[in-house]
Amino acid sequence: MATVVIRSRTENRITGEYIWEYRQVKAWRDGAGALQTRAKKISRHDAEKSIEKLGLKVMHSTADGQVFDTLDGDFRRLFPGGLHNWNEIEKINKIDKL
């Protein structure tokens, strides 16, 4: 099972200000090879604790956020040839809509 922390820039719809949201995502492939994911919003403090505890580093970064993965890229290794089908794409898209 791979665990990543995602930091995302999100617009507050009322004020128009941008805020940072954090999610911890666990992903794995089941016995049939299907992608399974579990994600939850977490506080900045909990994100920092998870990043330190799991030894995560910024592995992908844009102006809108970062993905913290292991140095070995455990999460990225779940997708050796990219996303395989629409079901996988939908699971990844749902992570950002928590």
C-alpha positions in Angstrom: 0.0 0.0 0.0 1.3 3.4 -0.9 0.6 6.5 1.1 0.9 10.1 -0.2 0.0 13.5 1.1 -1.4 16.0 -1.4 -1.4 19.7 -0.8 -3.9 21.5 -3.0 -4.6 25.2 -3.5 -8.4 25.8 -3.3 -10.4 28.9 -3.8 -12.8 29.9 -1.0 -16.0 30.4 -3.0 -17.3 33.1 -0.6 -14.2 35.3 -0.1 -12.4 34.5 -3.3 -9.2 33.9 -1.3 -7.0 30.8 -1.9 -6.4 28.4 0.9 -4.4 25.2 1.2 -6.1 21.8 1.7 -4.3 18.6 2.6 -5.3 15.0 1.9 -3.8 11.7 2.9 -4.3 9.1 0.2 -3.7 5.4 0.5 -3.7 3.4 -2.7 -3.0 -0.2 -3.7 -3.9 -2.8 -6.3 -6.1 -5.6 -5.2 -5.6 -9.3 -6.1 -7.3 -8.7 -9.5 -5.0 -5.7 -10.2 -7.7 -3.1 -9.8 -6.8 0.2 -8.2 -8.2 0.8 -4.8 -8.0 4.2 -3.0 -8.9 5.7 0.4 -8.5 9.4 1.0 -9.3 11.8 3.8 -8.9 15.5 4.4 -6.4 16.2 7.1 -5.1 19.3 8.9 -1.8 21.0 8.0 -0.4 19.8 11.3 -1.4 16.2 10.6 -0.1 16.4 7.1 3.3 17.6 8.4 3.3 14.7 11.0 2.5 12.2 8.3 5.2 13.6 5.9 7.8 13.3 8.6 6.7 9.9 9.9 6.6 8.3 6.5 9.7 10.0 5.2 7.8 11.7 2.3 9.4 14.2 -0.1 7.9 16.5 -2.7 7.8 14.4 -5.8 5.6 16.6 -8.0 5.0 20.3 -7.7 3.0 23.0 -9.5 1.7 26.4 -8.5 -1.5 24.7 -7.3 0.1 22.2 -5.0 2.4 19.3 -4.3 2.4 15.5 -4.0 4.5 14.1 -1.3 5.6 10.5 -2.0 8.4 8.2 -0.8 11.8 8.7 -2.4 11.2 5.3 -4.1 8.0 6.6 -5.6 5.7 4.0 -4.0 2.5 5.8 -5.2 3.9 6.4 -8.7 4.9 2.8 -9.1 1.2 1.8 -8.9 0.9 3.4 -12.4 3.9 1.9 -14.4 2.1 2.5 -17.8 -0.1 5.4 -16.7 -3.8 5.0 -15.7 -5.2 1.9 -17.3 -8.9 2.8 -17.7 -11.7 5.3 -17.0 -12.4 3.6 -13.7 -8.9 4.4 -12.5 -9.1 7.9 -13.8 -12.4 8.5 -12.0 -10.9 7.1 -8.7 -8.0 9.6 -8.9 -10.3 12.5 -9.8 -12.5 11.7 -6.8 -9.5 12.2 -4.4 -9.5 15.9 -5.3 -13.3 16.2 -4.7 -13.4 15.2 -1.0 
